[in-house]
């Protein structure tokens, strides 16, 4: 069984919550739109989902880079 613990111990609590509440549903919605082929029909929804997922990904990348800089990995 997989666990969040090894990679998530470096992230703050608010970012973990943001990932589960915003990032994961945005990724699932974006993937669903790709599979169903409605990605080009609903441009505003597509860009909103992609933008929210990208924001969460950039936040995680920044905290992982900070951890790497501090040798916390």
C-alpha positions as CSV (number, residue, x, y, z in Angstrom):
1,X,0.0,0.0,0.0
2,X,1.3,3.5,-0.8
3,X,1.8,6.2,1.7
4,X,2.0,10.0,1.7
5,X,4.6,10.1,4.4
6,X,8.0,10.0,2.7
7,X,7.5,12.8,0.3
8,X,4.9,14.8,2.2
9,X,6.8,15.2,5.4
10,X,8.6,18.2,3.8
11,X,5.4,20.1,2.9
12,X,3.5,22.3,5.3
13,X,0.0,21.3,6.4
14,X,-1.7,24.0,4.4
15,X,-0.1,22.8,1.2
16,X,-1.1,19.2,1.9
17,X,-4.7,20.4,2.4
18,X,-4.5,22.5,-0.7
19,X,-3.3,19.5,-2.7
20,X,-6.1,17.3,-1.5
21,X,-8.9,19.9,-1.7
22,X,-7.9,21.8,-4.9
23,X,-5.1,20.0,-6.8
24,X,-6.5,16.5,-6.9
25,X,-10.0,17.4,-8.0
26,X,-8.5,19.8,-10.6
27,X,-6.3,17.0,-12.0
28,X,-9.2,14.6,-12.1
29,X,-11.5,17.1,-13.8
30,X,-8.8,18.0,-16.3
31,X,-8.1,14.3,-17.0
32,X,-11.8,13.7,-17.4
33,X,-12.1,16.5,-19.9
34,X,-9.2,15.1,-21.9
35,X,-10.7,11.6,-22.0
36,X,-14.2,12.8,-22.9
37,X,-12.9,15.1,-25.6
38,X,-14.5,18.2,-24.2
39,X,-11.3,20.0,-23.5
40,X,-11.7,22.4,-26.5
41,X,-15.4,22.9,-26.1
42,X,-15.2,24.4,-22.5
43,X,-12.1,26.6,-22.7
44,X,-12.7,28.6,-19.5
45,X,-13.3,25.5,-17.4
46,X,-10.2,23.8,-19.0
47,X,-7.9,26.7,-18.3
48,X,-9.3,27.1,-14.7
49,X,-8.7,23.5,-13.9
50,X,-5.2,23.5,-15.5
51,X,-4.3,26.8,-13.7
52,X,-5.3,25.6,-10.3
53,X,-3.5,22.3,-10.8
54,X,-0.4,24.2,-12.0
55,X,-0.5,26.6,-9.0
56,X,-0.5,23.6,-6.6
57,X,2.3,21.9,-8.5
58,X,4.4,25.1,-8.4
59,X,3.9,25.5,-4.7
60,X,5.0,21.9,-4.1
61,X,8.0,22.3,-6.3
62,X,9.0,25.5,-4.4
63,X,8.9,23.7,-1.1
64,X,10.7,20.7,-2.4
65,X,13.4,23.0,-3.8
66,X,13.7,24.7,-0.5
67,X,14.1,21.3,1.2
68,X,16.8,20.3,-1.3
69,X,18.6,23.6,-0.7
70,X,18.5,23.0,3.1
71,X,19.6,19.3,2.7
72,X,16.4,18.1,4.4
73,X,15.8,15.4,1.8
